[in-house]
Amino acid sequence: MEQQQELPPLITMVSSPGMGHLIPMIEFGKRLTNHHNLPVTFIIPSDGPPSKAQTTVLSSLPPAISHIFLPPVTLSDLPPNTKPESLMTITILRSLPSLHQTLLSLMTSHRLSTLIVDLFSTDAINTAAELDIPSYLFFPTTANNLSLGFYLPQLNQKFQSEFRDIHEPLNIPGCCRVHAKDFPIPIQDPTDEAYRCFLHHMKNYKLAKGIIVNSFLELEPEAFMFLKKNEPVVYHVGPLVNQDTIHNESEFEYGLKWLDEQPRRSVVFVCFGSGGTHTSTQTDELALGLEMSEQRFLWVLRCPKDKVENDSNFIANSNVDPFNFLPNGFVERTKGRGLVVPYWAPQAQILSHVSIGGFVCHCGWNSILESMVNGVPLIAWPLYAEQKMNAVLVSEEIKVAIRPNVGEDRLIEREEIASVVMRLMEGEEGKKLRNTMIDLKEAAANALKQNGSSTKQICELVLKWKGVITMPN
């Protein structure tokens, strides 16, 4: 043990498969290396070879941030309908022996100050404990969602039916008033395997030395006030977002040139994240709604999910042009006023452009924070995971977003889309939302300044990990 104390410190992080969790952890790692001279190693379990997105991002990081891909595990014995939450959890469980060996190897040259796990990697906490490594949980979404998670056992006892059957809004300590229908999808149904998986991890949260939340005090004061009365200790360290420019501007040179030609705050950016897709019918309604609004727009378009799921020819051909699924004549009718780009665009860079005045967003927390640090108000269009909870927070609590009405057929119709886009880009309502978002932009920047609320919390963690402050028992 004394020999370990003499070795240089190293921060290790375990991320479950998926870029949505890895990216904010990387931003935290960059903060630790750039501002506090702490080296970081990412340890990544998987059930196959690394994705192109993973290798691209990880290979671009500073030398002080390294990464190790654990040997892939086999999931072929699982039923084909196994939920994503269970797949990630089982991937971690089956990777624990490899993780144990990797940590032992790293301990020969470094003092492992901590193992930071994400919300689906909590079974690694026990592995770290076996090696006397303190563990922390990195929670990549809101303090409101964390408060809900801690309250789940009480909800489970109080309501015997499915939560989605509860019609009145619920008062949850540390959380904005929310209807159960807006709970994260994995916990909508207490009888579902995803719910049981979620509860399993929630129990493990209590084993961590602390929980690191990618949010900031000024954004969710009531939630953090509640969480700080409980255990484990909660640290707000956000907003941690990717603000790097793209490495190869030629990939989007035409888009940047088009944005440069547009008036200030005149373009609504439409993007639903790396996994956000719609049905063919909803894609048509979105296109026609943007056309009806007569506003400038930049739309990152993906192929409709019903085509992806049902067309074997489509699945076999990764080069299918998503423009084939747009309404006839749409591109020609909106030429000059709108720009549609296939599959991908540099979201962080686009949101920082002066011509962007609004963001039609799927309410992934990374995307909301990217919009916030750039002062861009939102149209909240949640799709999956915890995004409905996030939509409630930004539209009803913080009031920086408009949430469109969904029809009985679960379709947002073109007239509604045109209405919310015009309200955001032209109306008094949009102006008020924009002013509020600009205030939050300043608060977000202040949180990460030298004496900011989040910076102080990061410094407190760094002092613990460097051994300057004695770790609590």
Contacts in CASP RR format, 6 or more apart in sequence:
PFRMAT RR
TARGET T0000
AUTHOR 0000-0000-0000
METHOD contacts of the structure
MODEL  1
MEQQQELPPLITMVSSPGMGHLIPMIEFGKRLTNHHNLPVTFIIPSDGPP
SKAQTTVLSSLPPAISHIFLPPVTLSDLPPNTKPESLMTITILRSLPSLH
QTLLSLMTSHRLSTLIVDLFSTDAINTAAELDIPSYLFFPTTANNLSLGF
YLPQLNQKFQSEFRDIHEPLNIPGCCRVHAKDFPIPIQDPTDEAYRCFLH
HMKNYKLAKGIIVNSFLELEPEAFMFLKKNEPVVYHVGPLVNQDTIHNES
EFEYGLKWLDEQPRRSVVFVCFGSGGTHTSTQTDELALGLEMSEQRFLWV
LRCPKDKVENDSNFIANSNVDPFNFLPNGFVERTKGRGLVVPYWAPQAQI
LSHVSIGGFVCHCGWNSILESMVNGVPLIAWPLYAEQKMNAVLVSEEIKV
AIRPNVGEDRLIEREEIASVVMRLMEGEEGKKLRNTMIDLKEAAANALKQ
NGSSTKQICELVLKWKGVITMPN
1 132 0 8 1.000
4 107 0 8 1.000
4 111 0 8 1.000
5 111 0 8 1.000
6 111 0 8 1.000
7 109 0 8 1.000
7 110 0 8 1.000
7 111 0 8 1.000
8 39 0 8 1.000
8 110 0 8 1.000
8 111 0 8 1.000
9 38 0 8 1.000
9 39 0 8 1.000
9 110 0 8 1.000
9 111 0 8 1.000
9 112 0 8 1.000
9 113 0 8 1.000
9 465 0 8 1.000
9 466 0 8 1.000
9 467 0 8 1.000
10 38 0 8 1.000
10 39 0 8 1.000
10 40 0 8 1.000
10 41 0 8 1.000
10 106 0 8 1.000
10 110 0 8 1.000
10 111 0 8 1.000
10 112 0 8 1.000
10 113 0 8 1.000
11 29 0 8 1.000
11 32 0 8 1.000
11 38 0 8 1.000
11 39 0 8 1.000
11 40 0 8 1.000
11 41 0 8 1.000
11 113 0 8 1.000
11 114 0 8 1.000
11 116 0 8 1.000
11 465 0 8 1.000
12 40 0 8 1.000
12 41 0 8 1.000
12 42 0 8 1.000
12 43 0 8 1.000
12 103 0 8 1.000
12 106 0 8 1.000
12 112 0 8 1.000
12 114 0 8 1.000
12 115 0 8 1.000
12 116 0 8 1.000
12 133 0 8 1.000
13 25 0 8 1.000
13 28 0 8 1.000
13 29 0 8 1.000
13 40 0 8 1.000
13 41 0 8 1.000
13 42 0 8 1.000
13 43 0 8 1.000
13 115 0 8 1.000
13 116 0 8 1.000
13 117 0 8 1.000
13 138 0 8 1.000
14 42 0 8 1.000
14 43 0 8 1.000
14 44 0 8 1.000
14 45 0 8 1.000
14 92 0 8 1.000
14 99 0 8 1.000
14 115 0 8 1.000
14 116 0 8 1.000
14 117 0 8 1.000
14 118 0 8 1.000
14 121 0 8 1.000
14 124 0 8 1.000
15 21 0 8 1.000
15 22 0 8 1.000
15 25 0 8 1.000
15 42 0 8 1.000
15 43 0 8 1.000
15 44 0 8 1.000
15 118 0 8 1.000
15 121 0 8 1.000
16 45 0 8 1.000
16 88 0 8 1.000
16 89 0 8 1.000
16 91 0 8 1.000
16 92 0 8 1.000
16 118 0 8 1.000
16 119 0 8 1.000
16 120 0 8 1.000
16 121 0 8 1.000
17 44 0 8 1.000
17 45 0 8 1.000
17 46 0 8 1.000
17 47 0 8 1.000
17 88 0 8 1.000
17 91 0 8 1.000
18 51 0 8 1.000
18 54 0 8 1.000
19 51 0 8 1.000
19 53 0 8 1.000
19 54 0 8 1.000
19 57 0 8 1.000
19 274 0 8 1.000
20 140 0 8 1.000
20 274 0 8 1.000
20 366 0 8 1.000
21 118 0 8 1.000
21 119 0 8 1.000
21 120 0 8 1.000
21 140 0 8 1.000
22 42 0 8 1.000
22 44 0 8 1.000
22 54 0 8 1.000
22 57 0 8 1.000
23 57 0 8 1.000
23 242 0 8 1.000
23 366 0 8 1.000
24 138 0 8 1.000
24 140 0 8 1.000
24 214 0 8 1.000
24 240 0 8 1.000
24 241 0 8 1.000
24 365 0 8 1.000
24 366 0 8 1.000
25 42 0 8 1.000
25 116 0 8 1.000
25 118 0 8 1.000
25 138 0 8 1.000
25 140 0 8 1.000
26 42 0 8 1.000
26 57 0 8 1.000
26 58 0 8 1.000
26 61 0 8 1.000
26 65 0 8 1.000
26 242 0 8 1.000
27 240 0 8 1.000
27 241 0 8 1.000
27 242 0 8 1.000
28 116 0 8 1.000
28 138 0 8 1.000
28 212 0 8 1.000
28 214 0 8 1.000
28 237 0 8 1.000
28 240 0 8 1.000
29 40 0 8 1.000
29 65 0 8 1.000
30 61 0 8 1.000
30 62 0 8 1.000
30 65 0 8 1.000
31 237 0 8 1.000
31 240 0 8 1.000
31 458 0 8 1.000
32 38 0 8 1.000
32 40 0 8 1.000
32 458 0 8 1.000
32 462 0 8 1.000
33 39 0 8 1.000
33 40 0 8 1.000
33 62 0 8 1.000
33 64 0 8 1.000
33 65 0 8 1.000
34 62 0 8 1.000
35 458 0 8 1.000
36 458 0 8 1.000
36 459 0 8 1.000
36 462 0 8 1.000
36 466 0 8 1.000
37 64 0 8 1.000
38 64 0 8 1.000
38 113 0 8 1.000
38 462 0 8 1.000
38 465 0 8 1.000
38 466 0 8 1.000
39 64 0 8 1.000
39 65 0 8 1.000
39 66 0 8 1.000
39 110 0 8 1.000
40 64 0 8 1.000
40 65 0 8 1.000
40 66 0 8 1.000
41 65 0 8 1.000
41 66 0 8 1.000
41 67 0 8 1.000
41 68 0 8 1.000
41 106 0 8 1.000
42 58 0 8 1.000
42 65 0 8 1.000
42 66 0 8 1.000
42 67 0 8 1.000
42 68 0 8 1.000
43 67 0 8 1.000
43 68 0 8 1.000
43 70 0 8 1.000
43 99 0 8 1.000
43 102 0 8 1.000
43 103 0 8 1.000
44 50 0 8 1.000
44 54 0 8 1.000
44 67 0 8 1.000
44 68 0 8 1.000
44 69 0 8 1.000
44 70 0 8 1.000
45 70 0 8 1.000
45 73 0 8 1.000
45 91 0 8 1.000
45 92 0 8 1.000
45 94 0 8 1.000
45 95 0 8 1.000
45 98 0 8 1.000
45 99 0 8 1.000
45 121 0 8 1.000
46 69 0 8 1.000
46 70 0 8 1.000
46 72 0 8 1.000
46 73 0 8 1.000
46 91 0 8 1.000
47 72 0 8 1.000
47 73 0 8 1.000
47 74 0 8 1.000
47 75 0 8 1.000
47 87 0 8 1.000
47 91 0 8 1.000
48 72 0 8 1.000
49 72 0 8 1.000
50 69 0 8 1.000
53 274 0 8 1.000
58 67 0 8 1.000
60 247 0 8 1.000
61 67 0 8 1.000
68 102 0 8 1.000
70 95 0 8 1.000
70 98 0 8 1.000
70 99 0 8 1.000
70 102 0 8 1.000
71 95 0 8 1.000
71 98 0 8 1.000
73 91 0 8 1.000
73 94 0 8 1.000
73 95 0 8 1.000
74 94 0 8 1.000
75 82 0 8 1.000
75 87 0 8 1.000
75 90 0 8 1.000
75 91 0 8 1.000
75 94 0 8 1.000
78 86 0 8 1.000
78 87 0 8 1.000
78 90 0 8 1.000
82 90 0 8 1.000
82 193 0 8 1.000
83 186 0 8 1.000
83 192 0 8 1.000
83 193 0 8 1.000
83 194 0 8 1.000
83 197 0 8 1.000
84 194 0 8 1.000
85 120 0 8 1.000
85 186 0 8 1.000
85 193 0 8 1.000
85 194 0 8 1.000
85 197 0 8 1.000
85 198 0 8 1.000
86 193 0 8 1.000
86 194 0 8 1.000
86 197 0 8 1.000
88 120 0 8 1.000
89 120 0 8 1.000
89 123 0 8 1.000
89 197 0 8 1.000
89 200 0 8 1.000
89 201 0 8 1.000
92 120 0 8 1.000
92 121 0 8 1.000
92 123 0 8 1.000
92 124 0 8 1.000
93 123 0 8 1.000
96 123 0 8 1.000
96 124 0 8 1.000
96 127 0 8 1.000
99 124 0 8 1.000
99 127 0 8 1.000
100 127 0 8 1.000
100 130 0 8 1.000
100 131 0 8 1.000
103 112 0 8 1.000
103 115 0 8 1.000
103 127 0 8 1.000
103 128 0 8 1.000
103 131 0 8 1.000
103 133 0 8 1.000
104 131 0 8 1.000
106 112 0 8 1.000
107 131 0 8 1.000
112 131 0 8 1.000
112 133 0 8 1.000
113 134 0 8 1.000
113 464 0 8 1.000
113 465 0 8 1.000
113 466 0 8 1.000
113 467 0 8 1.000
114 133 0 8 1.000
114 134 0 8 1.000
114 135 0 8 1.000
114 136 0 8 1.000
114 209 0 8 1.000
114 465 0 8 1.000
115 124 0 8 1.000
115 125 0 8 1.000
115 127 0 8 1.000
115 128 0 8 1.000
115 133 0 8 1.000
115 134 0 8 1.000
115 135 0 8 1.000
115 136 0 8 1.000
116 135 0 8 1.000
116 136 0 8 1.000
116 137 0 8 1.000
116 138 0 8 1.000
116 212 0 8 1.000
117 124 0 8 1.000
117 125 0 8 1.000
117 135 0 8 1.000
117 136 0 8 1.000
117 137 0 8 1.000
117 138 0 8 1.000
117 208 0 8 1.000
118 137 0 8 1.000
118 138 0 8 1.000
118 140 0 8 1.000
119 137 0 8 1.000
119 138 0 8 1.000
119 139 0 8 1.000
119 140 0 8 1.000
119 201 0 8 1.000
120 201 0 8 1.000
122 137 0 8 1.000
122 200 0 8 1.000
122 201 0 8 1.000
122 204 0 8 1.000
122 205 0 8 1.000
122 207 0 8 1.000
122 208 0 8 1.000
123 204 0 8 1.000
124 135 0 8 1.000
125 135 0 8 1.000
125 137 0 8 1.000
125 204 0 8 1.000
125 207 0 8 1.000
125 208 0 8 1.000
126 207 0 8 1.000
128 134 0 8 1.000
128 135 0 8 1.000
129 135 0 8 1.000
129 207 0 8 1.000
134 209 0 8 1.000
134 471 0 8 1.000
135 207 0 8 1.000
135 208 0 8 1.000
135 209 0 8 1.000
136 208 0 8 1.000
136 209 0 8 1.000
136 210 0 8 1.000
136 211 0 8 1.000
136 212 0 8 1.000
136 461 0 8 1.000
137 205 0 8 1.000
137 208 0 8 1.000
137 210 0 8 1.000
137 211 0 8 1.000
137 212 0 8 1.000
137 232 0 8 1.000
138 212 0 8 1.000
138 214 0 8 1.000
139 145 0 8 1.000
139 146 0 8 1.000
139 211 0 8 1.000
139 212 0 8 1.000
139 213 0 8 1.000
139 214 0 8 1.000
140 214 0 8 1.000
140 365 0 8 1.000
140 366 0 8 1.000
141 214 0 8 1.000
141 215 0 8 1.000
141 364 0 8 1.000
141 365 0 8 1.000
141 386 0 8 1.000
141 390 0 8 1.000
142 213 0 8 1.000
142 215 0 8 1.000
142 220 0 8 1.000
142 223 0 8 1.000
142 365 0 8 1.000
142 386 0 8 1.000
142 389 0 8 1.000
142 390 0 8 1.000
142 393 0 8 1.000
143 174 0 8 1.000
143 213 0 8 1.000
143 215 0 8 1.000
143 220 0 8 1.000
143 223 0 8 1.000
143 224 0 8 1.000
143 227 0 8 1.000
143 234 0 8 1.000
143 236 0 8 1.000
144 174 0 8 1.000
144 175 0 8 1.000
144 176 0 8 1.000
144 220 0 8 1.000
144 223 0 8 1.000
144 389 0 8 1.000
144 393 0 8 1.000
144 397 0 8 1.000
145 184 0 8 1.000
145 386 0 8 1.000
145 389 0 8 1.000
145 390 0 8 1.000
146 211 0 8 1.000
146 213 0 8 1.000
146 223 0 8 1.000
146 227 0 8 1.000
146 234 0 8 1.000
147 172 0 8 1.000
147 173 0 8 1.000
147 174 0 8 1.000
147 175 0 8 1.000
147 223 0 8 1.000
147 226 0 8 1.000
147 227 0 8 1.000
148 172 0 8 1.000
148 175 0 8 1.000
148 178 0 8 1.000
148 183 0 8 1.000
148 184 0 8 1.000
148 389 0 8 1.000
149 187 0 8 1.000
149 198 0 8 1.000
149 202 0 8 1.000
150 202 0 8 1.000
150 205 0 8 1.000
150 227 0 8 1.000
150 230 0 8 1.000
151 172 0 8 1.000
151 173 0 8 1.000
151 175 0 8 1.000
152 187 0 8 1.000
152 198 0 8 1.000
152 199 0 8 1.000
152 202 0 8 1.000
153 199 0 8 1.000
153 202 0 8 1.000
155 163 0 8 1.000
155 170 0 8 1.000
155 172 0 8 1.000
156 190 0 8 1.000
156 199 0 8 1.000
159 166 0 8 1.000
162 188 0 8 1.000
162 189 0 8 1.000
162 190 0 8 1.000
162 191 0 8 1.000
163 180 0 8 1.000
163 183 0 8 1.000
163 187 0 8 1.000
163 188 0 8 1.000
163 189 0 8 1.000
163 190 0 8 1.000
164 180 0 8 1.000
164 181 0 8 1.000
164 183 0 8 1.000
164 188 0 8 1.000
164 189 0 8 1.000
165 180 0 8 1.000
166 179 0 8 1.000
166 180 0 8 1.000
167 179 0 8 1.000
168 179 0 8 1.000
169 177 0 8 1.000
169 178 0 8 1.000
169 179 0 8 1.000
170 177 0 8 1.000
170 178 0 8 1.000
170 179 0 8 1.000
170 180 0 8 1.000
171 177 0 8 1.000
172 178 0 8 1.000
173 226 0 8 1.000
174 222 0 8 1.000
174 223 0 8 1.000
174 225 0 8 1.000
174 226 0 8 1.000
174 227 0 8 1.000
175 223 0 8 1.000
176 392 0 8 1.000
176 393 0 8 1.000
176 396 0 8 1.000
176 397 0 8 1.000
177 396 0 8 1.000
178 389 0 8 1.000
178 392 0 8 1.000
180 188 0 8 1.000
181 188 0 8 1.000
181 388 0 8 1.000
182 388 0 8 1.000
182 389 0 8 1.000
182 391 0 8 1.000
182 392 0 8 1.000
183 388 0 8 1.000
183 389 0 8 1.000
184 198 0 8 1.000
184 385 0 8 1.000
184 386 0 8 1.000
184 388 0 8 1.000
184 389 0 8 1.000
185 194 0 8 1.000
185 384 0 8 1.000
185 385 0 8 1.000
185 386 0 8 1.000
185 388 0 8 1.000
186 192 0 8 1.000
186 194 0 8 1.000
186 195 0 8 1.000
186 197 0 8 1.000
186 198 0 8 1.000
186 385 0 8 1.000
187 194 0 8 1.000
187 195 0 8 1.000
187 198 0 8 1.000
188 195 0 8 1.000
189 195 0 8 1.000
205 211 0 8 1.000
205 232 0 8 1.000
206 231 0 8 1.000
206 232 0 8 1.000
208 232 0 8 1.000
209 232 0 8 1.000
209 233 0 8 1.000
209 471 0 8 1.000
209 472 0 8 1.000
210 232 0 8 1.000
210 233 0 8 1.000
210 234 0 8 1.000
210 235 0 8 1.000
211 227 0 8 1.000
211 232 0 8 1.000
211 233 0 8 1.000
211 234 0 8 1.000
211 235 0 8 1.000
212 235 0 8 1.000
212 237 0 8 1.000
212 461 0 8 1.000
213 224 0 8 1.000
213 227 0 8 1.000
213 234 0 8 1.000
213 235 0 8 1.000
213 236 0 8 1.000
213 237 0 8 1.000
213 238 0 8 1.000
214 237 0 8 1.000
214 238 0 8 1.000
214 239 0 8 1.000
214 240 0 8 1.000
214 365 0 8 1.000
214 369 0 8 1.000
215 224 0 8 1.000
215 236 0 8 1.000
215 238 0 8 1.000
215 239 0 8 1.000
216 236 0 8 1.000
216 238 0 8 1.000
216 239 0 8 1.000
216 443 0 8 1.000
216 444 0 8 1.000
216 447 0 8 1.000
216 448 0 8 1.000
216 453 0 8 1.000
216 454 0 8 1.000
217 224 0 8 1.000
217 236 0 8 1.000
217 447 0 8 1.000
217 453 0 8 1.000
217 454 0 8 1.000
218 440 0 8 1.000
218 443 0 8 1.000
218 444 0 8 1.000
218 446 0 8 1.000
218 447 0 8 1.000
218 453 0 8 1.000
219 239 0 8 1.000
219 372 0 8 1.000
219 398 0 8 1.000
219 440 0 8 1.000
219 443 0 8 1.000
219 444 0 8 1.000
220 236 0 8 1.000
220 393 0 8 1.000
224 234 0 8 1.000
224 236 0 8 1.000
227 234 0 8 1.000
228 234 0 8 1.000
235 457 0 8 1.000
235 458 0 8 1.000
235 460 0 8 1.000
235 461 0 8 1.000
236 447 0 8 1.000
236 453 0 8 1.000
236 454 0 8 1.000
236 457 0 8 1.000
237 454 0 8 1.000
237 457 0 8 1.000
237 458 0 8 1.000
237 461 0 8 1.000
238 369 0 8 1.000
238 444 0 8 1.000
238 447 0 8 1.000
238 448 0 8 1.000
238 454 0 8 1.000
239 369 0 8 1.000
239 372 0 8 1.000
239 373 0 8 1.000
239 444 0 8 1.000
239 447 0 8 1.000
239 448 0 8 1.000
239 454 0 8 1.000
240 369 0 8 1.000
241 348 0 8 1.000
241 366 0 8 1.000
241 369 0 8 1.000
241 370 0 8 1.000
241 373 0 8 1.000
242 348 0 8 1.000
242 366 0 8 1.000
242 370 0 8 1.000
243 348 0 8 1.000
243 352 0 8 1.000
243 373 0 8 1.000
244 348 0 8 1.000
245 346 0 8 1.000
245 349 0 8 1.000
246 252 0 8 1.000
246 346 0 8 1.000
246 349 0 8 1.000
249 256 0 8 1.000
251 346 0 8 1.000
252 341 0 8 1.000
252 345 0 8 1.000
252 346 0 8 1.000
252 349 0 8 1.000
255 298 0 8 1.000
255 339 0 8 1.000
255 341 0 8 1.000
255 345 0 8 1.000
256 349 0 8 1.000
256 353 0 8 1.000
258 298 0 8 1.000
258 339 0 8 1.000
259 267 0 8 1.000
259 298 0 8 1.000
259 350 0 8 1.000
259 353 0 8 1.000
259 355 0 8 1.000
259 356 0 8 1.000
260 355 0 8 1.000
262 296 0 8 1.000
262 355 0 8 1.000
263 355 0 8 1.000
264 354 0 8 1.000
264 355 0 8 1.000
265 354 0 8 1.000
265 355 0 8 1.000
265 356 0 8 1.000
265 357 0 8 1.000
265 358 0 8 1.000
265 434 0 8 1.000
266 295 0 8 1.000
266 296 0 8 1.000
266 355 0 8 1.000
266 357 0 8 1.000
266 425 0 8 1.000
267 295 0 8 1.000
267 296 0 8 1.000
267 297 0 8 1.000
267 298 0 8 1.000
267 353 0 8 1.000
267 355 0 8 1.000
267 356 0 8 1.000
267 357 0 8 1.000
267 358 0 8 1.000
268 290 0 8 1.000
268 293 0 8 1.000
268 295 0 8 1.000
268 296 0 8 1.000
268 297 0 8 1.000
268 298 0 8 1.000
268 356 0 8 1.000
268 357 0 8 1.000
268 358 0 8 1.000
268 359 0 8 1.000
268 360 0 8 1.000
268 379 0 8 1.000
268 421 0 8 1.000
268 424 0 8 1.000
268 425 0 8 1.000
269 297 0 8 1.000
269 298 0 8 1.000
269 347 0 8 1.000
269 350 0 8 1.000
269 351 0 8 1.000
269 356 0 8 1.000
269 357 0 8 1.000
269 358 0 8 1.000
269 359 0 8 1.000
269 360 0 8 1.000
269 376 0 8 1.000
270 286 0 8 1.000
270 290 0 8 1.000
270 297 0 8 1.000
270 298 0 8 1.000
270 299 0 8 1.000
270 300 0 8 1.000
270 359 0 8 1.000
270 360 0 8 1.000
271 299 0 8 1.000
271 300 0 8 1.000
271 345 0 8 1.000
271 347 0 8 1.000
271 350 0 8 1.000
271 359 0 8 1.000
271 360 0 8 1.000
271 361 0 8 1.000
271 362 0 8 1.000
271 367 0 8 1.000
272 278 0 8 1.000
272 300 0 8 1.000
272 302 0 8 1.000
272 360 0 8 1.000
272 361 0 8 1.000
272 362 0 8 1.000
272 381 0 8 1.000
272 383 0 8 1.000
273 300 0 8 1.000
273 347 0 8 1.000
273 362 0 8 1.000
273 364 0 8 1.000
273 367 0 8 1.000
275 302 0 8 1.000
276 302 0 8 1.000
276 362 0 8 1.000
276 383 0 8 1.000
276 384 0 8 1.000
277 302 0 8 1.000
277 303 0 8 1.000
277 304 0 8 1.000
277 305 0 8 1.000
277 308 0 8 1.000
278 286 0 8 1.000
278 304 0 8 1.000
278 305 0 8 1.000
279 304 0 8 1.000
279 305 0 8 1.000
279 306 0 8 1.000
280 304 0 8 1.000
280 306 0 8 1.000
280 307 0 8 1.000
280 325 0 8 1.000
281 411 0 8 1.000
282 304 0 8 1.000
282 411 0 8 1.000
282 412 0 8 1.000
283 301 0 8 1.000
283 304 0 8 1.000
283 325 0 8 1.000
283 326 0 8 1.000
284 326 0 8 1.000
284 327 0 8 1.000
285 411 0 8 1.000
285 412 0 8 1.000
285 413 0 8 1.000
285 414 0 8 1.000
285 417 0 8 1.000
286 299 0 8 1.000
286 412 0 8 1.000
286 414 0 8 1.000
286 417 0 8 1.000
287 326 0 8 1.000
287 327 0 8 1.000
287 330 0 8 1.000
288 327 0 8 1.000
288 330 0 8 1.000
288 414 0 8 1.000
288 417 0 8 1.000
289 414 0 8 1.000
289 415 0 8 1.000
289 417 0 8 1.000
289 418 0 8 1.000
289 421 0 8 1.000
290 297 0 8 1.000
290 299 0 8 1.000
290 334 0 8 1.000
290 338 0 8 1.000
290 417 0 8 1.000
290 418 0 8 1.000
290 421 0 8 1.000
291 330 0 8 1.000
291 333 0 8 1.000
291 334 0 8 1.000
292 414 0 8 1.000
292 415 0 8 1.000
292 417 0 8 1.000
292 418 0 8 1.000
293 417 0 8 1.000
293 418 0 8 1.000
293 421 0 8 1.000
293 422 0 8 1.000
293 425 0 8 1.000
294 337 0 8 1.000
294 422 0 8 1.000
295 337 0 8 1.000
295 421 0 8 1.000
295 422 0 8 1.000
295 425 0 8 1.000
295 426 0 8 1.000
296 337 0 8 1.000
296 338 0 8 1.000
296 355 0 8 1.000
297 334 0 8 1.000
297 337 0 8 1.000
297 338 0 8 1.000
297 339 0 8 1.000
297 421 0 8 1.000
298 338 0 8 1.000
298 339 0 8 1.000
298 341 0 8 1.000
298 345 0 8 1.000
298 350 0 8 1.000
298 356 0 8 1.000
299 338 0 8 1.000
299 339 0 8 1.000
299 340 0 8 1.000
299 341 0 8 1.000
300 341 0 8 1.000
300 342 0 8 1.000
300 343 0 8 1.000
300 344 0 8 1.000
300 345 0 8 1.000
300 347 0 8 1.000
301 322 0 8 1.000
301 323 0 8 1.000
301 326 0 8 1.000
301 340 0 8 1.000
301 341 0 8 1.000
301 342 0 8 1.000
301 343 0 8 1.000
302 322 0 8 1.000
302 342 0 8 1.000
302 343 0 8 1.000
303 314 0 8 1.000
303 320 0 8 1.000
303 322 0 8 1.000
303 325 0 8 1.000
304 325 0 8 1.000
307 314 0 8 1.000
307 325 0 8 1.000
308 314 0 8 1.000
308 315 0 8 1.000
314 320 0 8 1.000
321 342 0 8 1.000
322 342 0 8 1.000
322 343 0 8 1.000
323 331 0 8 1.000
323 340 0 8 1.000
323 342 0 8 1.000
326 340 0 8 1.000
331 340 0 8 1.000
347 367 0 8 1.000
347 370 0 8 1.000
348 370 0 8 1.000
350 356 0 8 1.000
351 359 0 8 1.000
351 370 0 8 1.000
351 371 0 8 1.000
351 374 0 8 1.000
351 376 0 8 1.000
352 374 0 8 1.000
356 374 0 8 1.000
356 376 0 8 1.000
357 376 0 8 1.000
357 377 0 8 1.000
357 425 0 8 1.000
357 434 0 8 1.000
358 376 0 8 1.000
358 377 0 8 1.000
358 378 0 8 1.000
358 379 0 8 1.000
358 424 0 8 1.000
358 425 0 8 1.000
359 367 0 8 1.000
359 371 0 8 1.000
359 376 0 8 1.000
359 377 0 8 1.000
359 378 0 8 1.000
359 379 0 8 1.000
360 378 0 8 1.000
360 379 0 8 1.000
360 381 0 8 1.000
360 421 0 8 1.000
361 367 0 8 1.000
361 368 0 8 1.000
361 371 0 8 1.000
361 378 0 8 1.000
361 379 0 8 1.000
361 380 0 8 1.000
361 381 0 8 1.000
361 401 0 8 1.000
362 381 0 8 1.000
362 382 0 8 1.000
362 383 0 8 1.000
362 387 0 8 1.000
363 378 0 8 1.000
363 380 0 8 1.000
363 381 0 8 1.000
363 382 0 8 1.000
363 383 0 8 1.000
363 387 0 8 1.000
363 388 0 8 1.000
363 390 0 8 1.000
363 391 0 8 1.000
363 394 0 8 1.000
364 382 0 8 1.000
364 385 0 8 1.000
364 386 0 8 1.000
364 387 0 8 1.000
364 390 0 8 1.000
365 386 0 8 1.000
365 390 0 8 1.000
368 378 0 8 1.000
368 390 0 8 1.000
368 394 0 8 1.000
369 444 0 8 1.000
371 377 0 8 1.000
371 378 0 8 1.000
371 437 0 8 1.000
372 400 0 8 1.000
372 437 0 8 1.000
372 440 0 8 1.000
372 441 0 8 1.000
372 444 0 8 1.000
373 441 0 8 1.000
373 444 0 8 1.000
373 445 0 8 1.000
374 441 0 8 1.000
375 434 0 8 1.000
375 437 0 8 1.000
375 438 0 8 1.000
375 440 0 8 1.000
375 441 0 8 1.000
376 437 0 8 1.000
377 400 0 8 1.000
377 401 0 8 1.000
377 402 0 8 1.000
377 424 0 8 1.000
377 430 0 8 1.000
377 433 0 8 1.000
377 434 0 8 1.000
377 436 0 8 1.000
377 437 0 8 1.000
378 394 0 8 1.000
378 395 0 8 1.000
378 400 0 8 1.000
378 401 0 8 1.000
378 402 0 8 1.000
378 433 0 8 1.000
378 437 0 8 1.000
379 401 0 8 1.000
379 402 0 8 1.000
379 403 0 8 1.000
379 404 0 8 1.000
379 420 0 8 1.000
379 421 0 8 1.000
379 424 0 8 1.000
380 390 0 8 1.000
380 391 0 8 1.000
380 394 0 8 1.000
380 395 0 8 1.000
380 401 0 8 1.000
380 402 0 8 1.000
380 403 0 8 1.000
380 404 0 8 1.000
381 391 0 8 1.000
381 403 0 8 1.000
381 404 0 8 1.000
381 412 0 8 1.000
382 388 0 8 1.000
382 390 0 8 1.000
382 391 0 8 1.000
391 401 0 8 1.000
391 403 0 8 1.000
394 400 0 8 1.000
394 401 0 8 1.000
395 401 0 8 1.000
395 402 0 8 1.000
395 403 0 8 1.000
398 436 0 8 1.000
398 440 0 8 1.000
399 432 0 8 1.000
399 433 0 8 1.000
399 436 0 8 1.000
400 433 0 8 1.000
400 436 0 8 1.000
400 437 0 8 1.000
400 440 0 8 1.000
401 433 0 8 1.000
402 420 0 8 1.000
402 423 0 8 1.000
402 424 0 8 1.000
402 429 0 8 1.000
402 430 0 8 1.000
402 433 0 8 1.000
404 412 0 8 1.000
404 416 0 8 1.000
404 417 0 8 1.000
404 419 0 8 1.000
404 420 0 8 1.000
405 412 0 8 1.000
405 416 0 8 1.000
406 412 0 8 1.000
407 413 0 8 1.000
423 429 0 8 1.000
423 430 0 8 1.000
424 430 0 8 1.000
424 433 0 8 1.000
446 452 0 8 1.000
446 453 0 8 1.000
447 453 0 8 1.000
447 454 0 8 1.000
447 455 0 8 1.000
448 454 0 8 1.000
448 455 0 8 1.000
449 455 0 8 1.000
460 469 0 8 1.000
463 469 0 8 1.000
464 471 0 8 1.000
END
